[in-house]
Every structure is written in C-alpha cells, then in structure tokens.
Amino acid sequence: MEKEQWQGMVEATLPSTPASAAWPHIASFCALHRYLPSIDVCELAEGEDGRPGCVRYVASLAPGTTTGEVGIWAREKLLEIDHDARRLAYAVVGSSMGLGSYVATMSIVVGDQEEEAKEPGCRLVWAFECEPVQGWTRDGLLGYLDGGVKAIAARIEEAHAAASASAVVVAA
C-alpha cells in the first residue's frame, strides 16, 4: 500500500526585485535566518555551503526564552542547486517537528523575457512533497509555508531596496 503524500506550492511576488537580484538570497543556503523571521539559527552542519550534499541546521528559539532554549529545529540537506534555472531542492533529514519524508524546492521565477523587460519583479515559489505531518493538516502546513514565503519575499524586497538606495548614494 502506497503511503499518502501531501503536495503543495506557495508563492510570493517581489514586485521591485529582479530575479537576478533575488536569487543570491535564496542560493545562500545557510543564510535562511536572514530572510525567514521565524528562524533564529541557520548554520552549516556538514559539507560546504551551497554545494549539493551540505546540511544546514535551522532552529527557532522557544517563545519567551531568555537562555536560548531551542523550540523547534530541523536538519536540511541541499539536494541540488541550479543557478541558471534559479532553483534549489532540499530534504529534511531530521527534525523535532514530526516531519517524516519532506522534500521541497525554492525557485525564483520570472515571466517571459518580454515581460521581464517591462517589469523588474519576480516570484518566489516554494513547492513541497511530504508525508502527512502528525498534528497538522495539509491546509495548516500550506498556511504556515505561505506566511514563510511572504516573509522571505518581504525581506528580500527590503534588502534590494536598501542596496539600490546605497547604489544611488554612491553614484551621486
């Protein structure tokens, strides 16, 4: 008997950030804590950052902690990274969240070239396939990831705006 699998996809628009400027933020595999506000720790656990096979440790501190107790954590292995396609795939290889098999991709997507020339923006797409997660519904997981993808997009937009503003100041 085949195990039930959940699949889904969430996305967020980055209206002012070109794909070429957004991708380095996603490609920095061990920098997730800079873009996902719910992550307090993201560090290289194995291998070389950005190379398939490397593993990152991500954690969120327990709410109200004053001594840094970890609330939830995961170890995530980079399966592949394609800089030309602006896409990476990773798998959760251990966690405190009840995740069994979980594989996800994060991609920076633009429309066709004509569309990209008119509008500088892009989309961040986070797709996943996993076994059902104990204590969650598929819709609950989608809602959680939707909040995450929107937060990541907002942080990348802020970083791009700040970099653009400093480039203007330097050029002036």
C-alpha positions in Angstrom: 0.0 0.0 0.0 1.4 3.4 -1.0 1.8 6.0 1.7 -0.3 9.1 1.5 1.7 12.2 0.3 0.9 15.8 0.7 2.0 18.1 -2.1 1.6 21.9 -2.4 3.0 25.1 -3.5 3.0 28.7 -2.2 4.4 31.8 -3.8 5.0 35.4 -3.2 5.6 38.3 -5.6 8.7 40.5 -5.4 7.4 43.4 -7.5 10.6 45.6 -7.5 13.3 43.0 -7.3 14.7 41.5 -10.5 15.2 37.7 -10.5 19.0 38.2 -10.8 19.0 40.2 -7.5 16.6 37.9 -5.7 18.4 34.6 -6.5 21.6 35.1 -4.4 19.5 35.5 -1.3 17.8 32.1 -1.9 21.0 30.4 -3.1 22.7 31.3 0.2 21.6 28.0 1.7 22.9 28.7 5.2 21.5 32.3 5.4 17.8 31.4 5.8 17.7 33.1 9.2 18.3 36.5 7.5 15.1 36.1 5.4 12.7 33.9 7.4 11.8 35.8 10.6 10.7 32.6 12.5 14.2 31.1 12.1 16.7 32.3 14.8 19.6 30.0 13.9 20.8 28.7 10.5 24.3 27.3 10.3 26.3 24.8 8.3 26.3 21.4 9.9 28.0 19.4 7.2 29.8 19.9 3.9 30.4 23.1 2.0 27.7 25.8 2.0 25.9 25.9 -1.4 27.2 22.6 -2.6 24.8 19.6 -3.0 25.1 17.3 0.0 25.7 20.1 2.5 23.4 20.1 5.6 22.1 23.2 7.4 20.8 23.2 10.9 17.8 25.6 11.4 16.1 26.4 14.7 13.6 28.7 16.3 14.1 29.6 19.9 11.3 28.7 22.4 8.9 31.6 22.9 9.8 33.7 25.9 13.1 32.0 26.4 15.9 34.1 28.0 18.6 31.5 27.8 18.3 30.5 24.2 16.4 27.2 24.5 15.6 25.8 21.1 11.8 25.4 20.4 11.9 23.6 17.1 14.8 22.5 14.9 15.5 20.8 11.6 18.5 19.5 9.6 18.0 20.1 5.9 20.2 18.7 3.1 20.8 20.5 -0.1 19.9 18.0 -2.9 20.6 20.2 -5.9 21.1 23.8 -6.9 20.8 25.2 -10.4 22.0 28.8 -10.7 20.8 29.1 -14.3 17.3 27.9 -13.5 17.4 29.8 -10.2 16.2 26.7 -8.3 17.3 24.6 -5.3 15.9 21.4 -3.8 16.4 20.2 -0.3 15.2 17.5 2.1 14.6 17.5 5.8 16.8 14.8 7.2 15.9 15.2 10.8 13.6 17.4 12.9 11.7 18.0 16.1 8.5 18.8 14.2 7.2 15.4 13.3 8.3 15.6 9.7 8.9 12.2 8.0 9.8 12.4 4.4 9.9 16.1 3.2 11.4 17.4 0.0 11.0 21.0 -1.2 12.1 23.3 -3.9 12.6 27.0 -3.8 12.7 28.8 -7.2 12.9 32.4 -8.4 10.5 32.7 -11.4 10.1 35.4 -14.0 7.6 35.6 -16.9 8.9 35.5 -20.4 11.8 37.9 -21.5 9.4 40.4 -22.9 7.5 40.5 -19.6 10.8 40.8 -17.6 12.0 43.7 -19.7 8.7 45.6 -18.9 8.5 44.7 -15.2 11.6 44.2 -13.0 9.9 41.9 -10.5 9.8 38.1 -10.0 8.1 35.5 -7.9 9.5 33.2 -5.2 7.9 29.7 -5.4 8.2 27.2 -2.6 6.9 23.7 -3.5 6.9 20.6 -1.3 6.0 16.9 -1.1 5.9 15.2 2.2 4.3 12.5 4.3 1.4 13.8 6.4 2.7 15.6 9.5 1.4 14.5 12.8 -0.7 17.2 14.4 -1.0 19.2 11.2 -3.4 19.3 8.3 -2.3 19.9 4.7 -4.0 23.2 4.7 -2.3 24.1 8.0 1.1 23.3 6.5 0.3 25.3 3.4 -0.8 28.3 5.6 2.5 28.1 7.6 4.6 27.9 4.4 2.5 30.7 2.8 3.4 33.0 5.7 7.0 32.0 5.4 7.3 32.6 1.7 5.7 36.0 2.0 8.1 36.9 4.9 11.1 35.8 2.8 9.9 37.8 -0.2 9.4 40.9 2.0 12.9 40.7 3.5 14.4 40.2 0.0 12.5 43.3 -1.2 13.8 45.3 1.7 17.4 44.1 1.1 17.1 45.0 -2.6 15.6 48.5 -1.8 18.5 49.1 0.6 21.1 48.0 -1.9 19.5 50.1 -4.6 19.4 53.2 -2.3 23.1 52.8 -1.4 24.0 52.4 -5.1 22.2 55.7 -5.8 24.1 57.5 -2.9 27.4 56.1 -4.1 26.7 57.2 -7.7 25.7 60.7 -6.7 
